[in-house]
Amino acid sequence: MVIFVKIIKISALWCPACLITNKAIDKFISENKDIELISLDYDFDEEVVKKYDVGTTLPVLIFEKDNKELCRIIGEKNYDDIVKAVGELK
């Protein structure tokens, strides 16, 4: 049972760690189609990103339910890291 319904992914084109995490989050979303993924670019979506107070370490994955943040994971993560973080939300 998943207790969140949305993941907000904040990344940047110039970020190597984001490329690795993007592959992992894409795989996770493809296996969990009921979860909404919102992708924001650190540079191009600067005004929206500001409201999440993400700092300078990318990528950032924010797990939300009913527009309330449940947790966030920061930095390069592989698929297993994401699954583990989700498991800790249950």
FIMARLO-584796 format. One record per atom (N, C-alpha, C, O): residue number from 0; atom name; x, y, z. Coordinates in steps of 0.05 Angstrom, whole numbers. Example, Ala and Ser with C-alpha at 12.3 -4.5 7.8 and 13.67 -1.06 7.14 Angstrom:
BEGIN
(0, N, (264, -114, 156))
(0, CA, (246, -90, 156))
(0, C, (264, -66, 156))
(0, O, (285, -66, 169))
(1, N, (257, -45, 142))
(1, CA, (273, -21, 143))
(1, C, (258, 1, 157))
(1, O, (268, 23, 161))
end
This chain:
BEGIN
(0, N, (17, -24, 0))
(0, CA, (0, 0, 0))
(0, C, (18, 25, 0))
(0, O, (34, 29, 18))
(1, N, (15, 41, -20))
(1, CA, (30, 66, -22))
(1, C, (15, 88, -8))
(1, O, (-9, 92, -13))
(2, N, (29, 103, 9))
(2, CA, (15, 124, 24))
(2, C, (19, 152, 12))
(2, O, (9, 171, 23))
(3, N, (32, 153, -11))
(3, CA, (35, 179, -24))
(3, C, (24, 177, -52))
(3, O, (21, 154, -62))
(4, N, (18, 199, -65))
(4, CA, (7, 198, -91))
(4, C, (23, 215, -112))
(4, O, (17, 214, -136))
(5, N, (43, 229, -102))
(5, CA, (57, 247, -121))
(5, C, (87, 248, -113))
(5, O, (94, 248, -89))
(6, N, (104, 248, -134))
(6, CA, (132, 252, -130))
(6, C, (140, 277, -146))
(6, O, (134, 279, -170))
(7, N, (152, 296, -133))
(7, CA, (162, 320, -147))
(7, C, (192, 316, -150))
(7, O, (207, 314, -130))
(8, N, (201, 315, -175))
(8, CA, (230, 311, -180))
(8, C, (242, 337, -190))
(8, O, (232, 349, -209))
(9, N, (262, 346, -176))
(9, CA, (276, 371, -183))
(9, C, (304, 363, -192))
(9, O, (320, 353, -176))
(10, N, (310, 369, -217))
(10, CA, (337, 362, -228))
(10, C, (346, 383, -247))
(10, O, (332, 404, -250))
(11, N, (369, 379, -259))
(11, CA, (380, 399, -278))
(11, C, (393, 384, -301))
(11, O, (404, 362, -298))
(12, N, (394, 396, -324))
(12, CA, (406, 384, -348))
(12, C, (436, 380, -344))
(12, O, (448, 361, -355))
(13, N, (449, 397, -329))
(13, CA, (478, 396, -325))
(13, C, (487, 377, -302))
(13, O, (511, 375, -297))
(14, N, (468, 364, -290))
(14, CA, (473, 348, -265))
(14, C, (477, 319, -271))
(14, O, (458, 305, -278))
(15, N, (502, 308, -269))
(15, CA, (506, 279, -274))
(15, C, (491, 261, -255))
(15, O, (481, 240, -264))
(16, N, (489, 269, -230))
(16, CA, (474, 252, -211))
(16, C, (445, 250, -219))
(16, O, (431, 230, -213))
(17, N, (434, 271, -231))
(17, CA, (406, 272, -239))
(17, C, (401, 251, -261))
(17, O, (380, 239, -262))
(18, N, (420, 248, -279))
(18, CA, (417, 228, -301))
(18, C, (414, 200, -290))
(18, O, (397, 185, -299))
(19, N, (430, 193, -270))
(19, CA, (428, 167, -258))
(19, C, (401, 164, -243))
(19, O, (387, 144, -246))
(20, N, (394, 184, -228))
(20, CA, (369, 183, -213))
(20, C, (345, 183, -231))
(20, O, (325, 170, -226))
(21, N, (346, 198, -253))
(21, CA, (324, 199, -273))
(21, C, (317, 171, -283))
(21, O, (294, 164, -285))
(22, N, (337, 155, -289))
(22, CA, (332, 128, -299))
(22, C, (319, 112, -278))
(22, O, (300, 96, -283))
(23, N, (327, 114, -253))
(23, CA, (316, 99, -231))
(23, C, (287, 108, -225))
(23, O, (270, 91, -222))
(24, N, (282, 134, -225))
(24, CA, (255, 143, -219))
(24, C, (236, 136, -242))
(24, O, (213, 130, -238))
(25, N, (246, 137, -267))
(25, CA, (229, 129, -290))
(25, C, (221, 100, -288))
(25, O, (198, 93, -293))
(26, N, (240, 83, -280))
(26, CA, (233, 54, -276))
(26, C, (213, 51, -254))
(26, O, (194, 36, -256))
(27, N, (217, 65, -231))
(27, CA, (198, 63, -209))
(27, C, (170, 72, -217))
(27, O, (151, 58, -211))
(28, N, (168, 94, -231))
(28, CA, (142, 104, -240))
(28, C, (129, 85, -260))
(28, O, (104, 81, -259))
(29, N, (145, 73, -277))
(29, CA, (133, 54, -297))
(29, C, (121, 30, -283))
(29, O, (102, 17, -293))
(30, N, (131, 23, -259))
(30, CA, (121, 1, -244))
(30, C, (98, 9, -224))
(30, O, (85, -8, -213))
(31, N, (95, 35, -221))
(31, CA, (74, 45, -202))
(31, C, (59, 67, -216))
(31, O, (62, 91, -210))
(32, N, (42, 59, -235))
(32, CA, (29, 79, -253))
(32, C, (9, 96, -238))
(32, O, (0, 116, -250))
(33, N, (1, 90, -214))
(33, CA, (-18, 106, -200))
(33, C, (-5, 130, -185))
(33, O, (-19, 146, -173))
(34, N, (21, 132, -188))
(34, CA, (36, 154, -175))
(34, C, (42, 176, -196))
(34, O, (52, 170, -218))
(35, N, (35, 200, -190))
(35, CA, (39, 223, -208))
(35, C, (68, 232, -204))
(35, O, (78, 236, -182))
(36, N, (82, 237, -226))
(36, CA, (109, 248, -226))
(36, C, (108, 276, -238))
(36, O, (99, 280, -260))
(37, N, (118, 295, -222))
(37, CA, (121, 323, -232))
(37, C, (150, 328, -234))
(37, O, (165, 327, -213))
(38, N, (160, 334, -258))
(38, CA, (188, 340, -262))
(38, C, (193, 370, -265))
(38, O, (180, 383, -282))
(39, N, (211, 380, -248))
(39, CA, (218, 408, -250))
(39, C, (248, 411, -255))
(39, O, (264, 395, -245))
(40, N, (255, 430, -271))
(40, CA, (283, 436, -277))
(40, C, (293, 458, -259))
(40, O, (280, 479, -257))
(41, N, (315, 453, -245))
(41, CA, (326, 472, -226))
(41, C, (330, 500, -238))
(41, O, (326, 520, -224))
(42, N, (338, 501, -263))
(42, CA, (343, 527, -276))
(42, C, (319, 538, -290))
(42, O, (313, 562, -288))
(43, N, (305, 522, -306))
(43, CA, (283, 532, -322))
(43, C, (257, 537, -306))
(43, O, (241, 554, -314))
(44, N, (253, 523, -284))
(44, CA, (230, 526, -267))
(44, C, (237, 539, -241))
(44, O, (226, 533, -220))
(45, N, (255, 558, -242))
(45, CA, (267, 570, -219))
(45, C, (247, 581, -199))
(45, O, (250, 577, -174))
(46, N, (226, 594, -208))
(46, CA, (206, 606, -190))
(46, C, (191, 585, -174))
(46, O, (186, 588, -151))
(47, N, (183, 563, -188))
(47, CA, (169, 541, -175))
(47, C, (187, 526, -156))
(47, O, (179, 519, -133))
(48, N, (212, 522, -164))
(48, CA, (231, 507, -148))
(48, C, (237, 522, -122))
(48, O, (242, 509, -101))
(49, N, (237, 548, -123))
(49, CA, (243, 564, -99))
(49, C, (225, 557, -75))
(49, O, (234, 557, -52))
(50, N, (200, 551, -81))
(50, CA, (181, 546, -59))
(50, C, (187, 520, -45))
(50, O, (177, 515, -23))
(51, N, (203, 502, -57))
(51, CA, (210, 477, -45))
(51, C, (236, 478, -28))
(51, O, (243, 459, -15))
(52, N, (250, 501, -29))
(52, CA, (274, 505, -13))
(52, C, (293, 480, -15))
(52, O, (298, 467, 5))
(53, N, (303, 475, -39))
(53, CA, (318, 451, -44))
(53, C, (348, 454, -39))
(53, O, (363, 434, -38))
(54, N, (358, 478, -37))
(54, CA, (387, 482, -34))
(54, C, (401, 477, -60))
(54, O, (390, 482, -81))
(55, N, (426, 468, -59))
(55, CA, (442, 465, -83))
(55, C, (449, 436, -90))
(55, O, (461, 431, -111))
(56, N, (442, 417, -74))
(56, CA, (448, 389, -80))
(56, C, (424, 377, -95))
(56, O, (401, 378, -86))
(57, N, (430, 366, -119))
(57, CA, (410, 355, -136))
(57, C, (417, 326, -142))
(57, O, (439, 317, -138))
(58, N, (397, 310, -150))
(58, CA, (369, 317, -152))
(58, C, (355, 315, -125))
(58, O, (366, 306, -105))
(59, N, (330, 325, -124))
(59, CA, (314, 323, -100))
(59, C, (288, 310, -108))
(59, O, (275, 318, -128))
(60, N, (280, 289, -93))
(60, CA, (254, 276, -97))
(60, C, (237, 282, -72))
(60, O, (245, 275, -50))
(61, N, (214, 294, -77))
(61, CA, (196, 301, -55))
(61, C, (171, 284, -58))
(61, O, (157, 284, -78))
(62, N, (165, 269, -37))
(62, CA, (141, 251, -36))
(62, C, (119, 266, -22))
(62, O, (122, 275, 1))
(63, N, (96, 268, -35))
(63, CA, (73, 283, -24))
(63, C, (48, 268, -25))
(63, O, (44, 250, -42))
(64, N, (30, 275, -6))
(64, CA, (3, 265, -7))
(64, C, (-14, 289, 2))
(64, O, (-8, 302, 22))
(65, N, (-36, 294, -12))
(65, CA, (-54, 317, -6))
(65, C, (-38, 343, -4))
(65, O, (-44, 359, 14))
(66, N, (-19, 347, -21))
(66, CA, (-2, 371, -22))
(66, C, (14, 375, 4))
(66, O, (22, 397, 11))
(67, N, (18, 354, 19))
(67, CA, (35, 355, 43))
(67, C, (59, 337, 39))
(67, O, (57, 314, 32))
(68, N, (83, 348, 44))
(68, CA, (107, 333, 41))
(68, C, (110, 312, 63))
(68, O, (108, 317, 87))
(69, N, (115, 287, 54))
(69, CA, (119, 265, 72))
(69, C, (149, 261, 78))
(69, O, (157, 255, 100))
(70, N, (164, 263, 56))
(70, CA, (193, 261, 59))
(70, C, (206, 270, 33))
(70, O, (193, 275, 13))
(71, N, (233, 273, 34))
(71, CA, (248, 279, 10))
(71, C, (274, 263, 11))
(71, O, (285, 259, 33))
(72, N, (284, 256, -12))
(72, CA, (310, 244, -14))
(72, C, (327, 262, -33))
(72, O, (317, 272, -53))
(73, N, (352, 265, -25))
(73, CA, (369, 285, -39))
(73, C, (394, 271, -48))
(73, O, (406, 255, -35))
(74, N, (403, 279, -72))
(74, CA, (428, 268, -84))
(74, C, (423, 244, -101))
(74, O, (400, 235, -105))
(75, N, (445, 234, -112))
(75, CA, (444, 211, -130))
(75, C, (433, 187, -117))
(75, O, (443, 178, -96))
(76, N, (412, 175, -129))
(76, CA, (399, 151, -118))
(76, C, (395, 131, -141))
(76, O, (388, 139, -163))
(77, N, (398, 106, -135))
(77, CA, (392, 85, -155))
(77, C, (364, 74, -149))
(77, O, (351, 83, -130))
(78, N, (355, 56, -165))
(78, CA, (328, 45, -162))
(78, C, (324, 33, -134))
(78, O, (303, 38, -122))
(79, N, (343, 17, -124))
(79, CA, (340, 5, -98))
(79, C, (338, 26, -76))
(79, O, (323, 22, -56))
(80, N, (353, 48, -78))
(80, CA, (351, 70, -58))
(80, C, (323, 81, -57))
(80, O, (312, 87, -36))
(81, N, (310, 85, -81))
(81, CA, (283, 96, -82))
(81, C, (263, 76, -70))
(81, O, (246, 85, -55))
(82, N, (266, 51, -77))
(82, CA, (248, 31, -66))
(82, C, (250, 30, -36))
(82, O, (230, 28, -22))
(83, N, (275, 31, -26))
(83, CA, (279, 31, 3))
(83, C, (266, 55, 16))
(83, O, (253, 53, 37))
(84, N, (269, 79, 5))
(84, CA, (257, 103, 16))
(84, C, (227, 101, 16))
(84, O, (214, 109, 35))
(85, N, (215, 90, -5))
(85, CA, (186, 87, -7))
(85, C, (177, 67, 14))
(85, O, (157, 71, 27))
(86, N, (192, 45, 18))
(86, CA, (186, 25, 38))
(86, C, (185, 37, 66))
(86, O, (170, 27, 83))
(87, N, (202, 56, 71))
(87, CA, (202, 68, 98))
(87, C, (179, 87, 103))
(87, O, (173, 94, 126))
(88, N, (164, 94, 81))
(88, CA, (140, 110, 84))
(88, C, (116, 94, 93))
(88, O, (96, 105, 103))
(89, N, (117, 68, 89))
(89, CA, (93, 51, 94))
(89, C, (90, 46, 124))
(89, O, (71, 32, 132))
end
